[in-house]
Amino acid sequence: MGRKPKLIVLPHLYDAGGDLSKTWYVEYSCRDPRTGKMRRFRHSEGINQFETSKERRGKADVIIQAIKEKLASGWSPFQESKISYEDELLMQKYAERWGRERESIPTLRVYLSEFLQTKKETIIPHSFQTYRSKLRIFNEWAEHNGLDKVHVGDITQDHIWEFLVHIAKENNSSRRTVGKYRQILHGFFAYLLGLKLITVNPTDGLPSNLGRVTDEAARPIPDADRKKLLAYMHKHDPQLWLFCLIQYYCAIRPNELRQLRVGDIDLAPGVIRVPCTVSKNRKSESVNIPAQLSKVFSEMGLDVIDSSYYLFSYNGMPGLKTVGKNNFRFRFNRIRNLLGLPVCYKLYSFKYTGAVELVNAGIGTWELQRHLRHRSVETTEHYIRRNFVIKSDVLVNRFPDI
């Protein structure tokens, strides 16, 4: 990962060649993380009041020892004053009991908390929780390794690599998970670059092959298994059945769908509006309601339900409080396992399955992009290549004999 640059020149006495008529001082140097350059510090207080070399050297030894102890404890001459900050890494139960307000010299935890404050305003709550949980784990590792006592500019590429290796090996994490840690840490150090607290991003240039290679993608559900699932859900968990139908027909992501309100469904023009407050890309968008799903909505009598209610609330009915983010996933997994179906079928599979059926029915890429609410046609094309095998009559039935 490259040789570490020298960070400190330990304190030593400058005695002017023993000349008592000149100023003696203790000198040491530290690398300024904001500029990347070594900066010299000198202390002469209390030394030159003495008139003998022995007395001056004795006072200098006291100063040298005090500076060494401060440096060994993680103190930096570049971070003296304390600041107040909101500790975003604090576990919720402690935050509720004691509050998040803290006072500290600027350390890793301080800057991580400030970074999370900026992300809270720009990403959806679900993504924010991912950022917070992963940065909390990084901070715990850093504190265990003494990096909470150094300036953030002293965290090197070697440190980041050691952390990612720890995540990959000790936690047996997948390559996708390790990559997510790296992505979030890159964003954090880019934030520090913008503040001019560091001069290089220590995540740049790191290998990307750490972690187990796994296939974690949700798989489309074949017709026979899909019918089996839907029949069981319709009888035993009609709310989950409706949740899966909307995914299939409208390609609304589970976390967006969980927060959908009755008033977001407009049967007159035949659209569901996904507000910017819940959509993954923070944009308000609308999707068409296919005729099959429109019929289901009409039979539910949505027009007599309070439009502010969440469509999916507790007791299987619309209500004032939305269910937890893992609620439907747990319910789906239980039914899938009960029916003995493959674990590659996931709650998210219904969105994939609807897209597969549309592609095989001949939908154009542009229409599919709008339906899936992808940022660009290129994203949709990549999505198709990665996830689908498109049915081809020529390949299946008219392939030339060998």
N, C-alpha and C positions, 0 to 999 in steps of 0.2 A: 504493500500500500504506500511505499515511499518512506523515507527517513523523516522522523519528527524534527521540526525546527527547534532550536534551543529557545526555551521560554524564559529562563531566569539565569542571571549571573549573581551568585550569592554575595552577600554584603562582606566588605573587607575595608580595612583602614587605609586611608591615604595620609601619610605622616609627613609629607613635604621633605622627605629625606632626613627626618629627625630635626628639622629646623623649627624651634619653638617660636620663632618670630612670625611664622606663617600660619595660615589657617589649616587645621587638620579636620578631616571629615570621614564619615563612613559612607561608602558608595556601593550601590547595587543597581542592577538593570533588570527590567521585565519587558517582555514583548507586548506591545499595545495591540490588543485584538482588533481594534478599530482601524488601525493603519497597517498592521503586520510588521511594524518596525520596533526595534529595541529602543527603550527609553530609559535614560539614566536618572537615578534619584540620589540625592546627597543629604546627609544629616550631620550637622556640626554642633547642634544645641548641647551645651553643657560640657563639651570637650575642651574648648580652648580657654576655659576659665582657669584650668590647672596650669601650674608653672613648671612641672617636671614631666619627663617622658613617661615615667611609670604611672603617674596619676592619669595622664591623658589616655594611655593604652588601657588602663583599667576601666575608665568610663566608656571607651570605644567598645571594649569587649561586652559590656552590659548592653549597649545599643545593638551590636551585631547579633547577640543571642536573642534579644527581643524580636528583631526583624525576622530572624530565621524561624522562630516559633510561629510568628504570624503567617509567614509564607507557607510553612508546613501544614498549617491548619486550613489552608485554602484561601486565605485573605489575598486580595489584590489591591494594589495602590490605585487602580482605576475605578473602584467601586466603593466609595466611602459612605455616601449618604443613604439613609433608609427611605423607602417609598411605601405608600399604601397601594394595595392591589386587591382584586377579587380573585380568590383562589378557585379557579375553575376545575382543578384536579381533585378537589376534596370530594370524598364519597358523600352521596346525598344525605344519608342519615346524620352524618356529622355536621354537614352544612346547615341542616334544619335545626340542629341543637345549638350550634355555636356561631352560625353565620359564616360567610365566606371572607369577610373583611380581614386582611392580614397586613402586617408591616414587616418589611425585610429589606436588606440590601438587594440590589438586582441580581438574582440568581436564575438558574435554569427554570425552576418552578415559576418564578415571576414572569419570565418571558413566555413560557408555555401558556400560562393563564391569560396573558395579554393577547397572544395569538388566537386562543380559543374565543376570546371576546370578539375579535374581528370576524371569525368564521361564523359565530352565532347569528350574525346579521345577514350572512350571504348564502347559507346553505340550509336545507330543510332539517327539522329536528332529528330525523332518523340518521342522516349523514353526520350531524353534529355529535350524536352519541357515539358513532364509530370513531370520529376524530378524538373525542375525549377519552374513550376507553383505551385506545392505542397509545396516545400520548401519556396517559396515566401510567401505563406499563413501562414505557420508555423512561419516564421520570423515576419510577421505582428502581429500575435497573441502574440508572445514572446515580441515584443517591446511594445505592448499595456499593457502587464502585467509586464513590467519592467525588463524582463530577458535579454534585450540587454545591461544592465548596470552591469551584473555580469559575472564572469568567467564561461566558458562553463561547467566546472566541478561542478558548483553549480546547474546545471539543473538536477533535480531529476526525479525519476520514477513518483512521484506524479504530477509533471509538465506535463510530457508526457501524463499521464492519463487524466488530466484536458483538455489538448488540444484535445485529441481524443474524449472525451465526447462532447466538444464544436462542433467538426466537425460532430459528429453523430446527436446531438440534434438540435443545432442552424441551421445547414445547411440541416438537414433532409437527411443525406447521407446514402447510402446503405452500407451494411456490406462489400461488395467488395471494395467500395471506401475507407472506413475507414481502411481496411486491406492494401490497397495500400499506404496510408499515413504511416502506421506503418512500412511497409516493407522499404520504402525509408528512414524513420528516423532511422531505425535499421542500414542501410548501412552508414548513416552519422555518427552515434555515433561509429560504428565499425572503421570508418576512424579516429576519434579522439582517439580511443583506440590505434590504430597503431602509432599515434603521441605521445602516452604516456601523453596526456593531461587530460585523465580521467582514472579511474581504473575499472569501471564497465559500462556496456551498460544499460542505464536507460529504454530501451524498452524491455529488457529481462523479461519474467515472467508476462507480462501484459495479461489480459483476451482478448480473440479474438471474443467476442460475441456482440460487439458494432455495431449499425447501423441497418437499415431496411433489412429484408430478402427479396430479390427480385430475380427474374429470368431474368437476363439481356442477356442471351445467344441468339445468332442468331439461328433461327429455320430453318431446311431444308424446302424447298418450294415444296409442292406436284405438281405432273405433270400438272394438269389442271391449277392451278394458275401460274405455271412457264411458260406455253405456252402463257397465257394471257399477262403476263409481257413482255416476249420476243417479242411477236408480236407487242405490242404497242411501245416498245423501238426501234425495227427495223425500224418502220415507222417514228417515231417522234424524236428519239435520237439515231442514229446508232452508235455513238461513245460509248455511255453508253452500248448499246447492245453488242458491241465487248468487252468492259471491263468486262461485266458479263460472256460472253462466255469463256474468258481466265481464269477467276476465276474458273468456273465450270470444264473446261477440264484440267487445269494445276495446280490448287490449289495454285496459287500465291496470296499472301496477298494483299489487296487493296493498302496499302502504298508502297509496293514493286512494284506493277504493275503500279502505278501512275508514278514512276520514271524510267520505262523501256524504253530503247532506241531501235530504229529500228535495230541497229547492234547487239542487244542481241538475236535477233530471227534468227536462222540458219536453213533454210528449208532443206538443203542438208542432214545433219544427223538427222534432225527432232527434234531439241531441242531448248529450251529457256534458256539462261544463266541468272541467277540472280546474279549480282555482289555483292561482299562483302560490297561495299559502300552503298547498299540499302537493303540488306537482313536483316531480323530480328536478326539472330544469328551471323551476321558479317562474314559469310563464303560465298565464291563464290560457287554456286551450279547450276546444270542443271536439267531441267525437260523435259520429253518427250512431244512432240506435237501429240495428237491423230489425226487420219486421218481427222475427221470432221473439226477440227480447221485448219489443214494444208491446206485444200481446201479453207477456208475463206482467209487465209493469201496469198495464191497464187493468188486469184482473186483481192487482193488489190494492187498487183504490188509493193511489198516492195523492190524489187531489183533496182528500179529506184528512191527510196527515199534516201536522205542523211542518212547514217548509224548513224550519231551523233545526229540526231533529236530524241526528245522524241516521243514515239509512240502516247502518249496522250497529246496533246497541245491544244491551244485555236482555236476557229472556227471549231472544230470538225476534225482537221487535224493534222498530225505530225508536230512538229515545234521545235524551239529553247528553248522554255520555257515550263516547266511542269505546269499543273494546280494545284491549291491549294489543300491542304490535305483533305478538307471537300467538295470539288466541286462535286465529283461523289455521295457522300452520300446524299447531299441535293437534287440532281437531282433524285436519286433513290427514296427517301422518297416522293418527290412530285408526282411521277408517281404512286407509291404504294397507296398513299392516294387518288389520283384521281380515281384509279380503285376500291377503296373501299376494299382493301385487308388488312389483319391483320398487326398490327404494329410490331408483332414479326418477320415478314419478314424484313431482313435488307440487306444492300449491301453485307455484309460478308456471307449471307446465301447461295450464289451461290457456295462458296468454300465448305461449309458443305454439300450442296445438291449433288455436284459431288462426295464427299467422301461416302455419303450414298449409292448412286447408284452403286459405285464400290464395296462396301461391300456386297450389296445384289446381285451383279453379280458374287460374289464368289472370289474376289481378295484376295490373301494371305496377312497376316499381314506384312510380310517383304516388299513385293512390295508396300503396302499402306504406310508404314513408309517412304520409299524412295520417293514416290510420294508427300507426305505431307511435306517432309523434316523435320521430327521429329528427335530429338536427339537420341532417342532409341526406340526399340520395345515396351518397357514398357510404354513410353509416348503415343505411338499409341494405345495400349490396353486400357489405361486409357481414352483416347480421345473417343474411340468407346463406352466404358461402360457409359461414361458421356452423350454422345450426341445421340446415335443411339438405335433404336429398330430394330434388324435385323429380316427380314421376315423369317418365318419358316412355311413351308407347314404342318408339323406335328402339330404345335400349333394351326394353323388357321383352317385346314380342317380335321385333324385326331385326334383331342383331344378326349380321351375316354369319353363316356356319364357319367353323374353323377348318 
